[in-house]
């Protein structure tokens, strides 16, 4: 056979000439050499195939993560009212705990007895961003409130509750005022919202109105206060944060509002209530719905998130109404994060 003798000759690199056979098998018969080379090639193919399979698995996992990306293309946020008791005991520990869970954004509801500046430092230390702050607009001059919003890094200055009529100093009188609001009261509140919105704009902020359920009380003739607030406020000065839990509790559909009023919403609260409660516009008493962790109640958020993006919603914050039962506030926050992250 032409060139067979070449199998027994080796070059300086330890390879045989002609066919470049490794020196350690050059002394074997042709059949032995062929079998040895076949075994080596088979092993190489196996390793290569194994590497390709591993890469395929990794790619599949990566694609799975992409397909399971956070809603609206942004990491979940949390309204800090959910962990208020935990913050009262340990601000740094609570915020770092939220960051460890995976939260990137928070919305404040007070500063846990710290100054806004000190609270901002705790947020920075925990690698948390604060795009929105709930503020109490109870005075004619919101300037100090806007300074606090800037201090924590917020762009949105939000009223958790806003009413123009006198409400008294006690919680009882305040809740009573909410339950007795008339259409005229909502008109005055819309005027107040426009005023706050104008001042917020001058301060480089965007004002937003957050709802509960009392705004959806039937005022007669098919009127509800919430619709009036949307229609009689300036779209540029007043945006809205839709609390999806409370609107559903009142018997209305969040998706309908996102579709009916595009570009009025910039944020939303992701909240759940236990099934079985009848629609109610009461904030207190036996008829008030019972809060629970996301996914354990009756609100399906998949269609809500699908409508939220086209409506202009930028941020979404989980929020759970107290009391939180059977777990700590941070544990509940983790359950809520995992629910949103899996949507």
Buried (B, 14 or more C-beta within 10 A) or exposed (E): EEEEEBBEEBEEEEEBBEEEBBEEBBEBEEEEBEEBBEEEEEEEEEEEEEEEEEEEEEEEEEEEEEEEEBBBEBBBBBBBBBBBEBBEEEBEBBBBBBBEBBBBBBBBBBBBEBEBEBBBBBBBEBEBBBBBBBBEBEEEEBEEBBEBBBBBBBBBBBBBBBBBBEBEEEEEEBBEBBEEBEBEBBBBBBEBBBBBBBBBBEBEBBBBBBBBBBBBBEBEEEEBBBBBBBEBBEEEBBBBBBBBBBBBBBEBBBBEBBEEBEEBBBBBBBBBBEEEBEEBBBBEEEEBBBBBBBBBBEBEBEEBBEBBBEBBBBBBBBBBBEEBEEEEBBBBBBBBBBBBBEB
